[in-house]
């Protein structure tokens, strides 16, 4: 192999690895932006990073924002407080069915009355290559065949999508 061919091969490998890790970093960053927006009730940002088919099912952007705002207002009235929304990790990014995808692990902590709720949940990330940012959908929704048929027809994945885990504990005053 000539020196030029070896150099080109090495350059191709380095560019591929660099683009791959940047995409994973972008997924982590976009998931953090979305988690922060949820805590700060910046629903425009949350909707921007929600899979468009899900937003459509909610009646479009404005209806989705109103629905989420109403849900948060109702939770607040009941004494429900979000304490944490952290992105823990992002899986490897895979290319499937013409999409770049990953699984994002989140940790959420909430308080309601005399209980603290801690949950580990997962999102499926799908890269929006038109606008260069990630969309997300709750991975637990992928267990609902009717939902999949509406938002991701013919969906198949090799990604391991774990089950959500939730624990509650009493808060001592």
Buried (B, 14 or more C-beta within 10 A) or exposed (E): EEEEEEEEEEEEEEEEEEEEEEBBEBBBBBBBBBBBBBEEBBBEBBBBBBBBBBBBBBEEBEEBBEEBEEEBEEBEEEEBEBEEBBBEEBBEBEEEEEBBBBBBBBBBBBBBEEEBBBBBBBBBBBBBEEEEBBBBBBBBBBEEEEBBEBBBEEBEBEBEBEEBEEEEEEEEE
